Amino acid sequence: MSDELAHAGGRAEVTSGSMKVWLTSAEKLSWPKILWACALGVSFLLSVFAAFRGGFVGPDYWIHLPRLIEWSRVFDFSTTSPPIYYLFGHAVFLLIGNGNAFPITLSIVQAAINTLAMWWFFLYSERRLRSPIIHLALTFFLTFLPVRVIHATTIGTDSMTIPLFVLVLFLFDRFRQDQISTPKNAAFLGLSLALGVWTKYSFMALLPAVFVIFTVIWRKRAWRLKRFIAICSLSLVLPSGLSLHSFWASAHTHGYITEKQWLPKGMAPEMNYWDLFSIKPSDGQLFLAPEYFRARQFRAPQYLKYDIRVAHKHSYLALSHFSIFTDPMNLFQDLRVPHHLDITLTPDQKTRRPWKTPLMMASISLGTLWTFLALIGTPWIFFAAIKNLWRDQLQREDITAVLGMAYFLIVFLPIPFVYYGYLYGYWTPRLILPPLLYFFWAAFLLFDRKIARTSEKIAFAVLALIILQSGIEMLILA
C-alpha cells in the first residue's frame, strides 16, 4: 500500500488504510496548506507580540547581546558559539541602530525565518504519512510546540538550528536518487553544513553521519572512487575545516568548547548517566509546572517547596518533557522592568500570570501521549533507516532519523562530563530542537502506520486532541 500520492490526470489519490480521498490539483494546493498557513501565521503573531513584551530575553541574553553589538567580539572563539549568527545579528544592529528596536527586530526576523523553515519541513514530510489528517495534526503539533516557538524568538544561536537543519534535509534529499547525486548538489550541501557548523557547534555531529551515508551509497551504487572522493570533498571539506579552525582558535584562547565547558578533574558531575537514562519518583513534581529561573522572593507561593534546580533530583526525560510543553523559564511571560538595551535583563525579571500555570499543567499531561509515542517511534524509525540505508532505499524520514540522532547524541552523551551540567541547563530541549522534529515526526509516523492505518475516526480523534492541545499552548504563549 503506497504512502505517496499517486498522480493521475491532475488528480491525486491519497490512500490511508481503508480511506481513499480524491483531490483535484486545486484542492491539493488549498485546504491543507491554507490550514498550515493559518496556523503558522498565528504562531508568528504570538512570537511578534512576545518580542514586544521582552520575549527576546533568553537564558543567555547577557552572553549574546555584547557579541551582537560589538564588532570586535563577533569572531570571539573563547565563548560558547561560532560567529555566523552574530555576524547576521550585527548587520541587523547596524541597520536598526543602538536602541530597544534592535532586539525586537532581530527577534521578529528570527521568528519569520523559523516560520518559513517549518512550512518547508511540512512540505518535506507531507507524503510520508498515509493519512493527510494525521499529517495535519503533526503540522499543528509542531507549529504550536512551546519550546519551538519560544526559542525561535529568544535571542541566541538556538533560534537558527531548525532552519539550518531543514536546509540540510532538503539538500541531502537529492542524494536519494543516483542521477541527481552530482558534485554541484554536493557543493550546496557542503555550504549548508558549513553554515550550520559556524552557527552552532552541534552541527559537527552531522559530518561523520553524512560521511557514513556516502560511504554506504558508494558501495551500493558502485560509484567510481573519483566520484566518491569528489562528492565527499565538496560536502565535507569546508565544514570540517571550519570545525578544526574553531577548535584551534578555542584552544589558543582557552575557550569554551575546548576547556571552559568541561568538568574539572575530581569534580562530581551534576547529571550522571543514571539521571540521563532513568525515571525518578520526584519527576511527578514537574507536572505541577514549577518555575525554573524565578528567584525565591519572586516565586509564586505554591512553588516555594518545589525548587527544581537541585542536582540529581529529576531525570533528563522528565525535565525535557516538562520544558517541551511549557514555558518553565517564563521567557514568553511579562517583563516586570522597562525594556532597555542592556545585558542586565534576565528571565528572573519576568512574571507568570497565575491562570497560566493550570494551562501548563494541562499541556504537560496531554503531551505525555506524544512523548510516549516518540520514545517508541524514534528507535523504530531509526533502525528502519539503518536497514533502508543498507538497501540503498533511503526515504526522507530515514535521512532525518540518521542526522537527527547524530545531532542528539553529541548533545546528550557528554552531559556527565560538562561543568555544572544541571545548573547551566545542558538538559534543556532548546539544545536539541532539530532532533525534536525527528522524534515527534517518528511518533506521528508510528501512529499513522500502526494505529490509525485503517480508521478515519482515529485520525480525526487525533486531530481533535492536537487542536485542543494547540489551543492550550496558544494561551500559554500569549
C-alpha positions, 0 to 999 in steps of 0.5 A: 500500500503506497504512502505517496500520492499517486498522480493521475490526470491532475488528480491525486489519490491519497490512500490511508488504510481503508480511506481513499480521498480524491483531490483535484490539483486545486484542492491539493494546493488549498485546504491543507496548506491554507490550514498550515498557513493559518496556523503558522501565521498565528504562531508568528503573531504570538512570537511578534507580540512576545518580542514586544513584551521582552520575549527576546530575553533568553537564558543567555541574553547577557552572553549574546547581546555584547557579541551582537553589538560589538564588532570586535567580539563577533569572531570571539572563539573563547565563548560558547558559539561560532560567529555566523549568527552574530555576524547576521545579528550585527548587520541587523544592529547596524541597520536598526541602530543602538536602541530597544528596536534592535532586539525586537527586530532581530527577534521578529526576523528570527521568528519569520525565518523559523516560520518559513523553515517549518512550512518547508519541513511540512512540505518535506514530510507531507507524503510520508504519512498515509493519512493527510489528517494525521499529517495535519495534526503533526503540522499543528503539533509542531507549529504550536510546540512551546519550546519551538516557538519560544526559542525561535524568538529568544535571542541566541544561536538556538533560534537558527538550528531548525532552519539550518537543519531543514536546509540540510534535509532538503539538500541531502534529499537529492542524494536519494536518487543516483542521477541527481547525486552530482558534485554541484548538489554536493557543493550546496550541501557542503555550504549548508553544513558549513553554515550550520557548523559556524552557527552552532557547534552541534552541527559537527555531529552531522559530518561523520553521519553524512560521511557514513551515508556516502560511504554506504551509497558508494558501495551500493551504487558502485560509484567510481572512487573519483566520484566518491572522493569528489562528492565527499570533498565538496560536502565535507571539506569546508565544514570540517575545516571550519570545525578544526579552525574553531577548535584551534582558535578555542584552544589558543584562547582557552575557550569554551568548547575546548576547556571552559565547558568541561568538568574539572578533574575530581569534580562530581558531575551534576547529571550522571548517566543514571539521571540521563537514562532513568525515571525518578519518583520526584519527576511527578513534581514537574507536572505541577509546572514549577518555575525554573529561573524565578528567584525565591522572593519572586516565586509564586507561593505554591512553588516555594517547596518545589525548587527544581534546580537541585542536582540529581533530583529529576531525570533528563526525560522528565525535565525535557518533557516538562520544558517541551510543553511549557514555558518553565523559564517564563521567557514568553511571560511579562517583563516586570522592568522597562525594556532597555538595551542592556545585558542586565535583563534576565528571565528572573525579571519576568512574571507568570500570570497565575491562570497560566500555570493550570494551562501548563499543567494541562499541556504537560499531561496531554503531551505525555501521549506524544512523548510516549509515542516518540520514545517508541517511534524514534528507535523504530524509525531509526533502525528502519533507516539503518536497514533502508540505508543498507538497501540503498532505499533511503526515504526522507524520514530515514535521512532525518532519523540518521542526522537527527540522532547524530545531532542528539547524541553529541548533545546528550552523551557528554552531559556527565562530563560538562561543568555544572551540567544541571545548573547551566541547563545542558538538559534543556530541549532548546539544545536539541530542537532539530532532533525534536522534529525527528522524534515527534515526526517518528511518533506521528509516523508510528501512529499513522502506520500502526494505529490509525492505518485503517480508521478515519475516526482515529485520525480525526480523534487525533486531530481533535486532541492536537487542536485542543492541545494547540489551543492550550499552548496558544494561551500559554504563549500569549 
